[in-house]
Amino acid sequence: MFSFFLKRYLYKLSSQRRLFICALIPALLYLTAAAGQMDRFKIHQDINIAPDTPLALSNSPSDVTTINWYVTHQDELLLDSYMFQILHRELQKELPSLPAIMTDAQLMKVIKNAMSLSYGKNTLRISYSGDNQGMGEFLSAFYAKKIVKKAEDGVRRQEIMQARLAEQEGKIAPIPKSPPYSELKGGLAVESEKALWRSERLPITVFLLAASLAAVLVWIGILEILDTSFKSERQIARILRLPVLGTVPNVFKLSTVIASERKKNT
């Protein structure tokens, strides 16, 4: 009995194979829509700052360092523990759409992979490259403000140290620098990108193909169940209560074979 229904289902599959083309439609629609969507963003904020401007260190109340040191040790700034806690709290307030369950480790991974520092021509650039424009704008603005604040604190610390040293040596303290020690250069610059294909689209594409194929297979099974035509000689004899004297083969297949044979002979 099972083999009979399996044969009928396989026959229905062969007769309705055009439906399998429909299984490609959802995946193609998704890929088309994704290809036309801006899904990558490059955001940066420039800061005017002289190369000799001292920047305050977070792990010391009096020590300072240079811009180049922070550029070569970016994690010391981007993943500073005290600054990171402030960032996480403000991020939840400014971006309520951000999942509240995002852990510190997840946020650290985003910052480490997406944020970067570069310096040249008296300009420090804080850059973000990722798929979340809102987060990129917030992170770039946040770190830019913190660097400006570090420059102010660093200059004050340096002036205090120089004043103490001059007092110990009996010299006149140097004239303090006049602010601003650093300042934002313009606003945030945002560049958006799109691409025909990205690797992260593969799981969704495979899922859509699998779901569409399953839907087609189920639909073909439903068509077979709803088909009220006779499917075997026994079924005809049982329902009509008449003996079956003979059967006619599949005329379509027979005509196809005859036509191919004629082509071979001509």
C-alpha positions in Angstrom: 0.0 0.0 0.0 2.8 2.4 0.9 4.7 1.7 -2.3 1.5 2.4 -4.3 1.0 5.8 -2.7 4.8 6.6 -3.1 4.6 5.8 -6.8 1.5 8.1 -7.2 3.3 10.9 -5.3 6.5 10.5 -7.4 4.3 10.6 -10.5 2.7 13.8 -9.3 6.1 15.3 -8.6 7.2 14.6 -12.2 4.0 16.0 -13.6 4.2 19.2 -11.4 7.9 19.8 -11.6 7.4 23.3 -12.9 6.3 24.2 -9.3 9.8 23.8 -8.2 10.7 27.0 -10.0 8.4 28.7 -7.5 10.6 27.5 -4.7 13.3 29.9 -5.9 11.1 33.0 -5.8 11.3 33.8 -2.1 15.1 33.5 -2.0 15.4 35.6 -5.2 13.2 38.3 -3.8 15.2 38.4 -0.6 18.5 38.6 -2.4 17.2 41.3 -4.7 15.9 43.4 -1.8 19.1 42.9 0.2 21.3 43.9 -2.8 19.5 47.2 -3.0 19.7 48.0 0.7 22.4 50.1 2.3 23.8 47.7 4.9 27.3 49.0 5.6 28.2 52.3 7.1 31.6 54.1 7.4 31.4 56.9 10.0 34.2 59.1 11.3 34.8 62.1 13.4 37.9 64.3 13.0 39.6 66.1 15.9 42.1 69.0 15.5 44.9 68.2 17.9 48.6 69.0 17.9 51.0 66.0 18.0 52.6 67.2 21.3 49.3 67.6 23.1 49.4 65.4 26.2 46.4 63.1 26.9 45.4 62.0 30.4 45.7 58.3 31.3 42.7 56.8 33.0 44.6 54.4 35.2 46.6 57.2 36.9 45.5 60.6 38.5 48.6 62.4 37.2 50.2 60.6 34.3 49.9 61.6 30.7 50.7 60.1 27.3 51.0 61.0 23.7 48.5 60.7 20.8 50.7 58.3 19.0 50.8 56.0 22.0 46.9 55.8 22.0 46.9 55.2 18.2 49.3 52.2 18.7 47.5 51.0 21.8 43.9 51.6 20.8 42.4 49.2 23.3 43.7 51.4 26.1 41.3 54.0 25.0 38.4 52.2 23.3 38.2 49.4 26.0 39.1 51.4 29.0 37.1 49.9 31.9 35.9 53.2 33.4 35.0 54.7 30.1 33.4 51.5 28.9 30.9 51.4 31.8 29.9 55.0 31.1 29.6 54.1 27.4 27.3 51.1 28.1 24.9 53.1 30.3 24.7 56.0 27.8 24.3 53.6 24.9 21.2 52.0 26.5 19.7 55.5 27.0 20.4 56.9 23.6 19.6 53.8 21.6 16.5 52.1 23.2 16.2 49.8 20.2 19.5 48.2 21.1 18.8 44.8 22.8 19.0 45.2 26.6 20.5 41.8 26.8 23.7 42.9 25.1 26.5 41.9 27.4 29.7 43.7 28.1 31.6 41.0 26.1 29.3 41.5 23.1 29.7 45.3 23.2 33.5 44.9 23.6 33.5 42.7 20.5 31.6 45.3 18.5 34.0 48.1 19.5 37.1 46.0 18.9 36.0 45.0 15.4 34.3 48.2 14.3 36.2 51.1 15.9 39.7 52.4 15.0 42.0 55.4 15.5 44.3 57.1 13.0 46.4 60.3 13.2 48.0 62.5 10.6 48.4 66.2 9.7 47.3 67.4 13.2 44.1 65.5 12.8 43.0 62.5 14.9 40.3 60.4 13.2 37.9 58.1 15.1 36.3 55.7 12.6 33.5 53.2 12.7 32.8 50.5 10.1 29.8 48.3 10.6 26.2 47.6 9.9 24.5 49.7 12.6 24.4 53.4 11.6 22.9 54.5 14.9 25.5 52.8 17.0 28.3 53.9 14.8 27.3 57.6 15.1 27.0 57.3 18.9 30.3 55.5 19.3 32.2 58.0 17.1 30.7 61.0 18.9 31.2 59.5 22.3 34.9 58.7 21.9 35.6 62.0 20.2 34.2 63.9 23.2 36.2 61.8 25.5 39.4 62.5 23.6 38.8 66.2 23.8 38.3 65.8 27.5 41.5 63.8 27.9 43.4 66.5 26.1 42.1 69.1 28.5 42.9 67.0 31.5 46.3 66.0 30.1 47.3 69.7 29.6 46.3 70.5 33.1 48.2 67.6 34.5 51.3 68.6 32.5 51.1 72.2 33.7 50.8 71.1 37.3 53.8 68.8 37.0 55.8 71.5 35.3 54.9 74.1 38.0 55.9 71.7 40.8 59.2 70.9 39.0 59.9 74.7 38.5 59.1 75.3 42.1 61.5 72.6 43.3 64.3 74.1 41.0 63.5 77.7 42.0 62.5 78.6 38.5 59.5 80.5 37.1 56.7 78.2 35.9 56.1 78.1 32.2 53.1 80.1 30.8 50.1 77.8 30.6 48.7 76.9 27.1 45.6 78.7 26.1 42.5 76.6 25.2 41.2 75.0 23.1 43.8 72.2 23.3 41.8 70.1 20.9 38.5 70.6 19.1 36.1 68.7 16.9 36.7 69.3 13.2 33.3 69.5 11.6 30.5 67.0 12.3 30.2 63.3 11.8 30.9 62.1 8.2 28.7 59.1 7.2 29.2 56.9 4.1 26.8 54.1 3.2 27.5 51.1 1.1 25.6 48.3 -0.5 26.7 45.0 -2.2 25.2 42.3 -4.4 26.3 39.6 -2.0 27.5 39.3 1.5 28.3 36.1 3.3 25.9 36.7 6.2 23.0 36.4 3.7 23.8 32.8 3.1 21.9 31.3 6.1 18.7 33.2 5.3 19.0 32.3 1.7 19.4 28.6 2.5 16.5 28.7 5.0 14.2 30.3 2.4 15.1 27.7 -0.2 14.5 24.9 2.2 11.2 26.3 3.4 10.0 27.0 -0.1 11.0 23.5 -1.3 9.2 21.9 1.7 6.1 24.0 0.9 6.1 22.9 -2.7 6.5 19.2 -1.7 3.5 19.6 0.8 1.4 21.4 -1.9 2.1 18.6 -4.4 1.0 16.1 -1.8 -2.2 18.0 -1.2 -2.9 18.1 -4.9 -2.5 14.3 -5.0 -4.9 13.9 -2.1 -7.5 16.1 -3.7 -7.1 14.4 -7.1 -10.4 12.3 -7.5 -9.3 10.5 -10.6 -8.9 6.7 -10.7 -5.4 5.7 -9.8 -5.4 1.9 -10.3 -7.3 -1.0 -11.9 -8.3 -2.3 -8.5 -9.8 1.1 -7.6 -11.9 1.1 -10.8 -13.1 -2.5 -10.2 -13.9 -1.8 -6.5 -15.9 1.4 -7.1 -17.6 0.6 -10.4 -18.0 -3.1 -9.6 -17.0 -4.1 -13.1 -14.2 -6.2 -14.3 -11.2 -4.5 -15.9 -10.5 -6.1 -19.3 -7.4 -4.0 -20.2 -5.6 -0.7 -19.6 -4.2 2.0 -21.9 -0.6 3.1 -21.1 0.3 6.8 -20.6 -0.5 8.3 -24.0 1.7 11.3 -23.5 4.8 9.2 -22.7 3.9 6.9 -25.6 3.6 9.7 -28.1 6.9 11.2 -26.9 8.7 7.9 -27.4 7.1 7.5 -30.9 8.1 11.0 -31.9 11.7 10.5 -30.8 11.9 7.2 -32.7 10.6 8.9 -35.8 13.3 11.6 -35.5 16.0 9.0 -35.3 14.7 7.2 -38.4 14.5 10.4 -40.5 
